[in-house]
């Protein structure tokens, strides 16, 4: 059984034209509804911030809060990775769990998860573009050919069994939409003994974000210790390391390259 965790929401950015907000809302609505229709998703766990978002779902997507596929949980705040891992572990740690940002739409390969996902493994999901070439290195996001394989720092979702280690849950107390959120999560997972991979062209989601407006939380980078720095602070450091070896580079909020990125893998075609 594949369980999807998501925090569907109403777009309410400040100082943004209403027309852009409307178009961005359409993207969020589209992803939620398409994932709701996807036959590979058994349940959608809607960890809502407030009841207005649930009412909006009913009115604008015509999905009842009593729908058998929808499981509501009153989180009451902006979701963070601690919430995601704690919820899945408490609900049913034997299930297969998927977390996606609200603008990610399931595309293909979810029927492959059960036979390829070992208990201690985590799969990261690339934010694929609509025109993806479907290769292992598809260049939909930043992807680097290193001496140890193809690695990427850019992901918008995770697939995992519910057996996330308690130390991971305790440490991953950062919101999902700050700069470097996924890099910090990946680093913590690795440090606590989980194996993290990306089956880049086998299990795919499409990133639906043509309307380029962002929440204010995107303005700061989070480092491995959980402290924030300005966007420019680490952006400048990233620009300065262009000619360094990968082993000497940082990613996200100052995290060593190989700790905060994930290697691309291909599944055994003979399975």
Backbone bond lengths (Angstrom), bond angles and torsions (degrees), N, CA, C in turn:
res aa  C-N    CA-C-N  psi(-1)  N-CA   C-N-CA  omega(-1)  CA-C   N-CA-C  phi
1 X - - - 1.468 - - 1.519 110.13 -
2 X 1.330 117.26 126.19 1.465 122.34 179.62 1.521 109.05 -100.82
3 X 1.315 115.37 122.52 1.451 123.13 -178.74 1.517 109.72 -111.99
4 X 1.311 116.13 124.32 1.459 121.84 -179.69 1.526 110.11 -100.23
5 X 1.332 115.89 127.02 1.460 121.84 172.95 1.519 108.49 -101.79
6 X 1.325 116.32 131.22 1.460 120.54 179.25 1.520 108.81 -151.75
7 X 1.323 115.68 152.89 1.459 120.04 171.17 1.528 107.98 -116.45
8 X 1.332 114.30 88.30 1.462 121.37 175.23 1.526 108.23 -65.81
9 X 1.328 117.41 144.87 1.466 118.59 -175.39 1.524 111.24 -153.44
10 X 1.315 114.83 164.45 1.453 122.22 171.92 1.526 109.05 -93.59
11 X 1.309 116.02 131.30 1.459 121.19 -177.19 1.529 109.35 -74.69
12 X 1.344 116.04 123.28 1.463 120.72 -176.48 1.528 110.94 -140.30
13 X 1.320 116.77 48.24 1.464 119.74 -179.70 1.522 110.65 -69.98
14 X 1.317 115.64 145.18 1.454 121.21 177.96 1.527 110.62 -85.64
15 X 1.324 115.08 148.90 1.472 122.40 175.22 1.528 112.73 57.18
16 X 1.342 115.61 37.95 1.461 122.47 177.96 1.524 108.25 -126.12
17 X 1.333 118.83 134.53 1.468 120.52 -179.69 1.526 112.16 -55.30
18 X 1.318 115.51 141.05 1.454 121.87 -176.58 1.525 112.36 -59.40
19 X 1.325 116.54 -34.75 1.462 119.99 -179.90 1.525 111.71 -64.13
20 X 1.339 116.82 -39.00 1.461 120.45 177.67 1.528 111.07 -68.52
21 X 1.312 116.38 -39.27 1.461 120.06 177.26 1.524 110.34 -61.72
22 X 1.319 116.65 -42.14 1.466 120.79 179.00 1.528 111.21 -61.64
23 X 1.332 116.53 -44.31 1.466 120.06 -179.46 1.525 111.49 -67.36
24 X 1.344 116.08 -38.95 1.467 119.05 177.53 1.520 110.39 -65.31
25 X 1.318 117.18 -38.18 1.462 120.77 177.65 1.527 110.92 -61.79
26 X 1.302 116.22 -38.17 1.461 120.57 178.14 1.524 111.22 -61.57
27 X 1.332 117.10 -36.57 1.463 120.72 177.36 1.526 111.09 -66.22
28 X 1.328 116.40 -44.33 1.466 121.04 179.60 1.533 110.28 -63.93
29 X 1.337 116.25 -43.83 1.466 120.93 178.70 1.526 111.22 -60.98
30 X 1.325 115.31 -44.56 1.472 121.07 -178.14 1.527 110.85 -58.67
31 X 1.321 117.78 -46.19 1.459 121.03 -177.77 1.523 111.59 -64.97
32 X 1.323 116.57 -45.14 1.463 119.36 -179.52 1.531 110.61 -61.51
33 X 1.327 116.58 -45.12 1.455 119.60 -176.70 1.532 111.73 -68.57
34 X 1.329 117.13 -40.25 1.465 119.95 178.83 1.529 111.29 -65.33
35 X 1.315 117.27 -38.55 1.457 119.98 176.97 1.528 111.16 -68.58
36 X 1.315 115.96 -33.75 1.467 120.94 175.63 1.538 110.38 -62.39
37 X 1.311 117.33 -38.17 1.460 121.70 -178.97 1.526 113.18 -78.72
38 X 1.331 117.26 -18.56 1.465 120.88 -173.55 1.528 110.71 -67.48
39 X 1.319 116.32 125.45 1.467 121.46 -175.11 1.527 112.98 -71.81
40 X 1.332 117.53 -16.32 1.465 120.12 178.84 1.524 112.64 -82.66
41 X 1.313 117.22 -12.46 1.458 122.00 176.97 1.521 108.39 -96.80
42 X 1.321 116.28 115.52 1.467 120.34 -177.14 1.522 112.47 -80.99
43 X 1.347 116.22 -43.35 1.459 121.17 -179.39 1.521 109.51 -138.04
44 X 1.323 115.90 144.56 1.458 121.54 171.51 1.516 107.95 -112.15
45 X 1.312 115.33 118.99 1.458 121.77 178.89 1.523 107.40 -96.50
46 X 1.300 115.22 104.48 1.462 123.15 -176.59 1.524 107.68 -92.17
47 X 1.326 116.21 98.85 1.462 121.87 178.61 1.523 107.53 -86.99
48 X 1.327 115.29 91.51 1.458 118.57 -167.38 1.529 112.19 -87.37
49 X 1.331 112.82 151.19 1.457 120.49 179.08 1.518 111.36 -83.14
50 X 1.333 116.83 -38.38 1.467 120.82 174.94 1.526 109.07 -153.84
51 X 1.330 115.76 162.43 1.462 121.05 -174.97 1.525 113.02 -66.90
52 X 1.318 117.71 -21.71 1.464 120.11 176.94 1.525 111.37 -59.62
53 X 1.343 117.05 -33.82 1.465 120.89 179.27 1.525 111.10 -70.13
54 X 1.317 116.87 -34.34 1.466 120.84 176.16 1.531 109.98 -67.97
55 X 1.328 116.32 -43.77 1.468 120.59 178.14 1.526 110.70 -62.81
56 X 1.325 116.23 -37.64 1.469 120.39 178.14 1.529 110.11 -63.99
57 X 1.326 117.23 -42.41 1.464 121.27 177.53 1.522 110.86 -56.78
58 X 1.329 116.04 -44.99 1.463 120.07 -178.40 1.520 111.62 -65.80
59 X 1.319 116.45 -43.84 1.460 120.93 -174.70 1.525 112.49 -74.63
60 X 1.323 117.87 -42.12 1.461 121.25 -170.33 1.530 114.15 -100.06
61 X 1.332 117.75 -21.83 1.460 120.46 177.24 1.519 111.96 -109.47
62 X 1.333 115.81 -6.31 1.462 121.80 179.56 1.532 111.66 57.50
63 X 1.339 115.27 39.12 1.465 121.73 175.62 1.532 107.39 -113.70
64 X 1.290 116.89 120.94 1.461 121.11 -177.86 1.519 110.78 -74.17
65 X 1.324 116.08 145.37 1.462 120.37 174.05 1.523 111.30 -65.32
66 X 1.333 116.59 -16.44 1.462 121.56 179.08 1.530 112.63 -96.96
67 X 1.319 116.64 6.26 1.463 121.07 178.06 1.530 109.64 -59.34
68 X 1.330 116.81 138.88 1.465 121.59 -177.31 1.531 113.17 -63.68
69 X 1.327 116.61 -22.34 1.462 119.50 -178.80 1.524 112.17 -87.21
70 X 1.318 117.89 -14.57 1.462 122.94 -176.30 1.524 110.46 -102.12
71 X 1.330 115.68 126.59 1.460 121.59 173.76 1.527 107.35 -117.96
72 X 1.315 116.29 117.23 1.458 121.37 -177.35 1.522 110.87 -93.22
73 X 1.327 114.99 140.28 1.459 120.77 174.76 1.516 108.20 -139.23
74 X 1.320 116.12 124.26 1.457 121.19 -177.33 1.528 109.73 -80.35
75 X 1.326 116.07 91.73 1.467 120.33 177.60 1.524 110.51 -76.85
76 X 1.328 115.86 -37.84 1.453 120.67 173.60 1.509 115.73 76.17
77 X 1.330 117.02 13.30 1.462 120.64 -179.41 1.512 109.45 -163.14
78 X 1.330 115.82 175.07 1.462 120.82 175.94 1.527 108.99 -66.93
79 X 1.292 117.19 132.95 1.462 122.21 -173.09 1.526 111.71 -70.91
80 X 1.343 116.00 143.44 1.460 120.46 172.39 1.527 108.64 -128.29
81 X 1.345 116.10 174.03 1.461 118.96 -175.01 1.528 111.98 -71.04
82 X 1.295 118.02 -27.70 1.452 120.64 173.98 1.529 110.42 -61.47
83 X 1.333 116.84 -43.88 1.466 121.40 177.51 1.528 111.41 -58.12
84 X 1.318 115.72 -44.18 1.473 121.31 -176.93 1.522 111.12 -62.66
85 X 1.320 116.04 -51.38 1.465 119.73 -176.53 1.523 112.09 -70.97
86 X 1.314 117.37 -36.41 1.465 120.87 179.09 1.522 110.62 -67.92
87 X 1.332 116.70 -43.56 1.465 120.77 -179.84 1.528 110.84 -60.51
88 X 1.324 116.90 -47.47 1.469 120.16 -177.15 1.522 111.41 -64.34
89 X 1.319 116.21 -40.15 1.466 120.07 -179.96 1.531 111.13 -65.92
90 X 1.319 116.44 -40.89 1.462 120.16 -178.82 1.524 112.62 -74.40
91 X 1.327 116.69 -32.60 1.463 120.08 -175.89 1.521 110.90 -73.96
92 X 1.317 116.68 -56.50 1.464 122.18 176.01 1.528 108.52 -168.01
93 X 1.315 116.10 101.27 1.454 119.83 -174.37 1.524 112.87 -72.46
94 X 1.316 118.73 -9.68 1.461 121.08 178.52 1.529 113.00 -86.40
95 X 1.322 116.86 -11.99 1.466 120.45 -178.99 1.525 111.70 -73.98
96 X 1.316 115.37 164.35 1.465 122.01 166.15 1.517 106.95 -90.66
97 X 1.327 115.56 127.97 1.453 121.47 -177.26 1.514 111.05 -117.20
98 X 1.325 115.03 142.62 1.464 122.22 175.47 1.515 107.68 -127.69
99 X 1.314 116.52 127.45 1.469 119.40 168.47 1.516 107.74 -108.98
100 X 1.339 116.93 133.60 1.456 122.85 176.05 1.520 109.92 -131.51
101 X 1.326 116.24 141.39 1.451 118.89 166.54 1.528 108.04 -59.33
102 X 1.307 116.63 156.18 1.469 121.39 -172.27 1.527 113.30 -65.80
103 X 1.335 118.13 -14.54 1.469 120.29 179.71 1.526 112.25 -106.19
104 X 1.326 116.22 28.25 1.467 121.36 177.04 1.531 109.75 -113.47
105 X 1.340 115.22 131.46 1.466 122.44 -178.69 1.522 109.88 -114.24
106 X 1.323 116.78 127.90 1.461 121.94 177.68 1.532 109.42 -61.51
107 X 1.335 116.09 131.62 1.468 120.54 -178.60 1.530 112.13 -113.11
108 X 1.341 117.99 -63.64 1.461 118.78 -174.96 1.529 110.66 -153.92
109 X 1.334 115.04 162.86 1.446 122.14 169.65 1.517 116.14 87.73
110 X 1.319 118.87 1.07 1.458 119.48 -176.58 1.533 112.11 -70.17
111 X 1.323 116.51 -18.50 1.461 119.32 175.56 1.535 111.27 -73.31
112 X 1.347 117.70 -11.61 1.458 122.22 -179.59 1.526 113.11 -89.75
113 X 1.311 117.43 -8.38 1.462 120.19 -170.69 1.519 111.75 -64.60
114 X 1.310 118.13 -49.24 1.463 121.70 -169.90 1.523 112.32 -57.38
115 X 1.331 118.19 -42.93 1.468 120.13 -175.85 1.525 113.16 -85.04
116 X 1.330 117.90 -5.95 1.467 120.70 -177.57 1.528 114.06 -114.57
117 X 1.327 117.24 -13.11 1.459 120.43 -174.40 1.526 110.68 -99.91
118 X 1.326 116.10 103.66 1.455 120.88 176.25 1.526 109.63 -72.41
119 X 1.327 116.32 161.07 1.465 121.35 -172.68 1.524 112.57 -58.18
120 X 1.320 117.81 -38.99 1.462 121.73 -174.73 1.525 113.10 -91.79
121 X 1.329 116.68 -0.60 1.460 120.40 -176.24 1.529 111.98 -91.77
122 X 1.321 113.90 153.59 1.461 122.29 173.44 1.514 107.05 -126.92
123 X 1.328 117.30 135.69 1.460 121.66 172.24 1.528 109.11 -106.68
124 X 1.318 115.99 133.88 1.462 121.15 174.28 1.519 109.59 -98.65
125 X 1.316 116.14 148.81 1.463 121.66 -176.65 1.521 110.81 -112.85
126 X 1.319 115.00 121.46 1.455 122.22 178.68 1.524 110.69 -70.35
127 X 1.328 115.37 146.01 1.468 121.07 174.56 1.533 108.54 -83.61
128 X 1.338 116.03 80.54 1.464 120.99 -174.69 1.530 111.96 -71.32
129 X 1.321 114.55 146.32 1.455 121.02 174.53 1.525 110.13 -85.72
130 X 1.315 116.17 160.89 1.469 121.39 -179.27 1.520 111.04 -60.28
131 X 1.335 117.07 -36.49 1.465 121.49 -176.21 1.526 112.44 -93.73
132 X 1.328 118.99 26.33 1.461 123.40 -179.22 1.529 111.27 -54.52
133 X 1.354 116.18 139.74 1.472 120.49 -178.75 1.525 113.21 -85.07
134 X 1.334 117.82 -2.04 1.464 124.26 173.29 1.527 113.47 69.54
135 X 1.326 118.16 18.14 1.460 121.35 175.65 1.525 109.75 -90.18
136 X 1.349 116.40 166.05 1.459 119.35 178.44 1.527 109.67 -59.54
137 X 1.320 117.50 -47.44 1.464 122.01 172.49 1.522 106.75 -100.20
138 X 1.314 115.40 95.28 1.465 119.74 -172.11 1.522 112.75 -97.27
139 X 1.337 117.58 -14.17 1.469 123.36 179.00 1.533 113.21 63.70
140 X 1.342 117.42 23.00 1.467 119.65 172.06 1.520 110.69 -68.44
141 X 1.341 115.74 -27.67 1.456 122.67 177.94 1.528 107.98 -131.43
142 X 1.324 117.07 -174.85 1.470 120.43 174.37 1.528 108.62 -68.53
143 X 1.325 117.39 121.24 1.456 122.94 -177.01 1.527 108.33 -139.14
144 X 1.332 115.83 130.88 1.457 120.79 -170.56 1.528 110.71 -122.84
145 X 1.337 116.36 133.28 1.459 122.13 173.84 1.523 107.64 -88.64
146 X 1.314 116.65 111.27 1.458 122.89 -176.44 1.532 109.28 -111.54
147 X 1.335 117.62 172.00 1.469 119.26 175.79 1.529 113.43 -61.46
148 X 1.328 117.86 -15.45 1.459 121.62 -177.32 1.525 113.18 -110.94
149 X 1.328 117.46 9.45 1.449 120.89 179.46 1.521 112.11 123.86
150 X 1.317 115.50 -171.58 1.458 121.65 -179.43 1.533 108.39 -89.63
151 X 1.334 115.84 127.42 1.463 121.41 -179.53 1.522 109.89 -126.93
152 X 1.344 115.32 152.27 1.463 120.68 176.21 1.528 109.70 -139.26
153 X 1.339 116.81 148.99 1.468 120.86 174.32 1.526 113.58 -101.49
154 X 1.356 117.18 -1.00 1.458 120.46 -165.81 1.520 111.59 -113.75
155 X 1.340 116.25 109.20 1.460 121.39 -178.54 1.517 109.95 -141.65
156 X 1.329 115.37 152.55 1.468 121.46 -179.73 1.519 112.31 -128.59
157 X 1.321 116.93 22.72 1.453 119.30 178.47 1.513 112.02 -175.50
158 X 1.339 115.77 162.59 1.465 122.96 -179.61 1.521 109.77 -136.95
159 X 1.339 115.22 146.97 1.469 122.36 172.07 1.519 107.02 -121.39
160 X 1.343 116.82 133.69 1.459 119.12 -175.31 1.520 110.33 -160.76
161 X 1.314 115.25 158.34 1.459 120.58 166.57 1.526 107.22 -78.76
162 X 1.321 117.29 165.85 1.446 119.74 -177.52 1.514 115.32 -74.64
163 X 1.335 117.16 1.18 1.465 121.23 -175.02 1.529 111.48 -87.54
164 X 1.310 117.52 44.79 1.457 120.41 175.85 1.533 108.36 -69.79
165 X 1.318 115.62 134.83 1.462 119.60 -174.49 1.518 111.55 -67.91
166 X 1.343 114.79 146.44 1.458 120.71 -176.58 1.522 112.46 -59.22
167 X 1.328 117.50 -35.82 1.465 120.24 179.58 1.524 111.42 -64.92
168 X 1.343 116.89 -33.63 1.465 120.91 175.74 1.517 109.78 -64.81
169 X 1.325 115.91 -48.51 1.467 120.73 -178.48 1.527 110.50 -58.65
170 X 1.305 116.21 -42.89 1.466 120.58 -178.72 1.520 111.60 -63.78
171 X 1.332 117.57 -37.65 1.469 121.14 -173.81 1.523 113.48 -85.00
172 X 1.330 118.16 -28.55 1.471 121.14 -172.33 1.526 112.07 -85.51
173 X 1.313 116.46 59.33 1.468 120.89 -174.86 1.526 112.24 -99.48
174 X 1.334 116.90 33.57 1.467 121.26 -179.67 1.524 110.29 -111.56
175 X 1.346 115.69 147.05 1.459 120.00 -178.83 1.527 110.50 -65.73
176 X 1.311 115.22 157.50 1.463 120.68 -172.41 1.526 113.52 -78.05
177 X 1.332 118.10 -12.87 1.452 119.81 -172.22 1.524 114.68 -113.99
178 X 1.333 118.42 17.59 1.465 118.51 171.50 1.523 108.76 -87.31
179 X 1.313 117.14 159.19 1.457 121.01 178.50 1.525 110.00 -64.11
180 X 1.327 116.41 130.33 1.455 120.87 179.36 1.514 114.69 83.87
181 X 1.341 118.23 7.92 1.465 120.83 -177.50 1.521 111.98 -59.34
182 X 1.327 116.98 -44.20 1.459 120.44 -178.88 1.527 111.24 -71.08
183 X 1.326 117.70 -36.76 1.466 120.12 178.85 1.528 111.07 -62.72
184 X 1.328 116.66 -41.89 1.463 120.21 177.43 1.533 110.54 -65.16
185 X 1.327 117.57 -42.81 1.457 121.18 179.07 1.522 111.04 -61.56
186 X 1.322 116.64 -45.52 1.470 121.89 179.37 1.525 110.34 -60.50
187 X 1.329 116.62 -45.45 1.463 120.86 -179.15 1.525 111.35 -61.74
188 X 1.326 116.85 -43.35 1.463 120.90 179.71 1.521 110.62 -65.23
189 X 1.329 117.44 -43.88 1.464 120.89 177.58 1.524 110.88 -56.58
190 X 1.319 116.77 -45.30 1.466 120.59 179.54 1.519 111.36 -66.22
191 X 1.316 117.30 -44.26 1.459 120.66 -179.21 1.516 112.89 -61.38
192 X 1.327 116.37 -30.55 1.464 120.57 -178.29 1.522 112.83 -94.93
193 X 1.340 117.60 9.41 1.452 120.76 169.01 1.508 117.67 100.71
194 X 1.331 118.22 4.24 1.459 120.07 174.93 1.533 110.08 -81.60
195 X 1.326 116.09 150.17 1.460 122.50 175.88 1.525 108.05 -98.09
196 X 1.335 116.84 124.62 1.465 121.45 -172.25 1.520 109.99 -118.78
197 X 1.340 116.57 125.92 1.461 122.51 -177.86 1.531 109.69 -137.91
198 X 1.335 115.03 168.78 1.459 120.94 173.96 1.521 110.01 -132.56
199 X 1.339 118.42 108.71 1.469 121.84 173.43 1.534 109.34 -80.39
200 X 1.314 115.79 71.53 1.467 123.25 -161.30 1.516 114.91 -54.72
201 X 1.342 117.27 -44.98 1.465 118.63 -177.67 1.524 112.75 -106.92
202 X 1.336 116.75 12.80 1.465 120.68 177.69 1.523 111.73 -103.05
203 X 1.335 116.24 -45.37 1.464 121.55 176.39 1.521 106.97 -116.39
204 X 1.318 116.79 117.88 1.460 119.47 -168.97 1.529 112.82 -130.39
205 X 1.315 113.91 142.32 1.459 122.42 169.10 1.523 107.98 -127.54
206 X 1.322 116.18 150.26 1.467 120.08 177.42 1.512 110.38 -101.51
207 X 1.309 115.43 133.88 1.454 122.47 177.76 1.525 108.43 -87.25
208 X 1.318 117.17 115.56 1.465 121.93 -177.17 1.531 107.88 -104.18
209 X 1.323 114.93 88.10 1.465 119.57 -176.08 1.526 109.61 -147.26
210 X 1.321 115.10 63.44 1.470 120.46 176.82 1.521 111.44 -80.38
211 X 1.312 116.78 -26.18 1.467 121.46 179.51 1.527 108.08 -87.50
212 X 1.308 116.62 105.55 1.461 120.93 -169.99 1.527 112.60 -86.55
213 X 1.326 114.86 72.77 1.460 121.40 169.90 1.520 107.00 -125.02
214 X 1.343 116.13 149.83 1.453 120.42 -171.23 1.517 111.01 -138.30
215 X 1.337 115.14 155.48 1.458 121.08 174.69 1.521 109.94 -73.69
216 X 1.316 116.80 156.67 1.461 121.46 -176.56 1.528 112.31 -63.71
217 X 1.348 118.04 -21.84 1.455 120.80 179.63 1.522 112.67 -64.75
218 X 1.342 117.04 -16.18 1.459 120.37 179.71 1.523 112.54 -74.07
219 X 1.296 118.58 -5.11 1.459 121.35 -172.21 1.521 113.38 -83.30
220 X 1.328 118.33 -7.02 1.456 120.53 -177.48 1.523 111.53 -129.99
221 X 1.346 115.61 144.35 1.455 122.05 174.56 1.528 109.15 -90.51
222 X 1.326 116.88 142.32 1.450 121.57 173.32 1.529 108.79 -105.17
223 X 1.330 116.44 136.63 1.455 119.61 179.42 1.524 110.39 -97.96
224 X 1.324 116.81 -179.53 1.461 121.13 -174.35 1.517 112.02 -64.49
225 X 1.322 116.89 -28.95 1.467 120.91 179.90 1.527 112.07 -80.61
226 X 1.334 117.39 -6.44 1.456 120.76 178.87 1.511 114.05 91.41
227 X 1.319 117.12 11.25 1.461 121.33 178.02 1.521 109.89 -97.26
228 X 1.334 115.94 153.49 1.452 121.70 -175.82 1.522 111.65 -105.00
229 X 1.338 114.40 144.32 1.456 122.90 172.06 1.525 108.10 -128.85
230 X 1.321 116.32 158.86 1.460 120.61 -179.44 1.519 111.33 -62.11
231 X 1.307 115.60 157.06 1.463 120.59 178.90 1.521 111.08 -57.63
232 X 1.298 117.84 -42.41 1.455 121.59 -176.49 1.525 112.18 -68.55
233 X 1.332 117.62 -30.88 1.466 121.04 -176.35 1.525 111.48 -56.86
234 X 1.348 117.16 -54.07 1.459 119.57 -179.14 1.520 112.37 -83.43
235 X 1.328 118.05 -27.48 1.462 119.79 176.94 1.530 109.98 -60.94
236 X 1.319 116.23 -38.64 1.468 120.83 176.80 1.520 111.01 -64.83
237 X 1.327 117.36 -43.46 1.461 121.27 178.65 1.524 111.29 -63.09
238 X 1.332 116.71 -37.17 1.466 119.89 178.97 1.531 110.52 -64.38
239 X 1.322 116.82 -40.45 1.467 120.18 179.43 1.520 111.81 -65.90
240 X 1.309 117.38 -32.39 1.472 122.02 -175.13 1.528 113.70 -77.88
241 X 1.317 118.14 -10.77 1.472 119.88 -173.60 1.531 113.22 -105.47
242 X 1.295 116.94 17.93 1.460 122.32 -173.77 1.522 113.05 -52.08
243 X 1.325 118.58 -43.15 1.463 122.21 -173.46 1.522 114.24 -97.32
244 X 1.315 118.46 9.20 1.457 121.40 178.91 1.523 111.30 -80.61
245 X 1.338 116.60 156.79 1.455 121.02 172.02 1.533 109.21 -66.97
246 X 1.322 116.15 152.72 1.464 119.54 -178.83 1.527 111.79 -58.14
247 X 1.316 117.09 -34.90 1.460 120.25 -179.20 1.521 112.44 -67.48
248 X 1.327 116.75 -15.79 1.464 121.61 179.49 1.530 112.63 -105.63
249 X 1.313 117.04 -1.64 1.462 120.50 -177.61 1.524 111.22 -88.15
250 X 1.326 114.40 160.37 1.461 121.16 171.43 1.524 108.86 -113.76
251 X 1.317 114.53 163.00 1.462 121.01 177.21 1.525 107.46 -136.19
252 X 1.322 117.16 153.65 1.453 120.04 178.57 1.511 111.73 56.73
253 X 1.323 116.67 -132.88 1.456 121.93 -178.45 1.514 112.94 -87.42
254 X 1.318 116.95 56.05 1.460 121.24 175.28 1.513 115.33 83.63
255 X 1.321 118.68 14.49 1.465 122.77 -178.21 1.533 109.48 -82.10
256 X 1.336 119.04 135.20 1.466 120.66 177.18 1.526 111.82 -52.31
257 X 1.321 116.20 140.77 1.464 122.40 -170.67 1.525 112.72 -50.18
258 X 1.330 117.86 -55.14 1.454 119.94 -173.79 1.526 113.19 -72.50
259 X 1.322 117.63 -16.59 1.461 120.80 176.94 1.519 111.58 -82.27
260 X 1.329 117.35 -35.24 1.460 121.08 -174.58 1.514 115.16 -100.77
261 X 1.334 117.92 3.52 1.460 121.96 177.64 1.528 109.79 -115.43
262 X 1.331 116.09 172.92 1.465 121.26 -176.84 1.524 109.80 -131.81
263 X 1.325 115.53 138.43 1.461 121.20 179.74 1.528 110.89 -81.20
264 X 1.330 115.72 139.65 1.455 121.91 174.27 1.528 109.72 -79.03
265 X 1.323 116.24 139.80 1.464 121.84 178.15 1.526 109.54 -132.11
266 X 1.333 114.51 160.44 1.456 120.95 173.09 1.521 108.65 -117.23
267 X 1.314 116.45 141.10 1.459 120.12 178.40 1.528 109.76 -75.16
268 X 1.326 115.12 155.26 1.468 122.34 176.21 1.534 107.68 -67.50
269 X 1.323 115.87 115.11 1.472 120.10 -177.82 1.522 112.40 -70.51
270 X 1.348 117.54 -12.11 1.477 120.80 -178.67 1.532 112.41 -88.60
271 X 1.329 116.26 -4.74 1.469 118.81 -179.89 1.527 112.00 -69.27
